[in-house]
Amino acid sequence: MKALRKVRTAILRVEASQRRTDTRDQAMKRRERTRHLIELGGLVQKAGLIELTDDDRAVLLGAFLAVAAKLQREDREAALTLWRRRGSRAFKQE
């Protein structure tokens, strides 16, 4: 009986450890996603879009949708290359 109790206790410890690990993995993924979103928000700020739109989120979303539509209907690679060059120059000027 004592041996069975020890095995059950050991199993419960392992299961609890796995739950903690799963929770940590989820928390790390959530933190990583949050950091990524904060960095994207920083790009919106660096571009001056917050001030230029008076922090109107509908305007910002509309602008992003227009960019997405342009990428879907036009030469995607040419647009990305142009924007990448502009962005790189802006980063270097900081």
N, C-alpha and C positions, 0 to 999 in steps of 0.2 A: 504494500500500500504506500509506504513512504517513497519507494522508487517511482511509482506511478505519479505521485504528487510532485516529485522533483521534475519528472519529464514534462508534466503539464505546466509547471511553473516556468521551465526553460522555454517551452513552446510559446507561452504567453509573452515572455521577455523578447523573444525573436520577433513575434508578430508586432509588438509595440515598437520595437526598433525599426521595423520595416515601415510602419505607419509614419513614424517621425521622419524617416528618410524620404518617403513619398511627399510628405508635407513640405519638407525642406526643398525638394526638387521643384514642387509647384510654386513655392514662395520665390525661389531663385528665378524661375521662368517669368513669374509675374513682375519681379523687380527688373529683370532684363527688358521686358516689354515696356514697362513704365519708363525706364531710362531712354529707350529708343524713341518713345513718343515725346518725351521732354526735349530730346535733341532735335526732333523734327519741328517742334514748337519754337525752338531757338532759331532755326533757319527762317521760319516765318518772321520772327522778330528782326533778325539780321537783314532780311530783305526790305525791311521798313514797311511791311504790309499791314502791321497792326495800326500804325499811325495813319498811313495813307487811307485806310478803310474805316477809320474811327472805331476800330475793334469790332466791326460788324461781321459776325461769324457767317451770316448768310452770304454776304459778299465774298468772303474768303472761300467758302465752300463752292460758290458759283464759279469763282476764278479757277479753283482746282479742277472742277468738272470741265471747264473749257480747255484747260491744259490736257486733261485726260482724253477729251474728244479729239483734240488736235493730234495727239499721239496715235490715236486709233485710225484716223482717216488720212494722214499725210505721211511723208517719209519719216518714219520714226527715228531711224538712225541719224539722219541729218539734224533733226531737231535736238536729239539727245547730245550729239557732238557739240553743237552750238552752245547749248545751255551748260554743258560740262565745262567748256572753255571759259564762259562767263563766270561760272561759279568758282572755278579754280583761280581766276584772276582776282575775284573778290576776296577769297580766303587769303591770298598772298598779300593783298593790300592791308590787311589787318595788322 
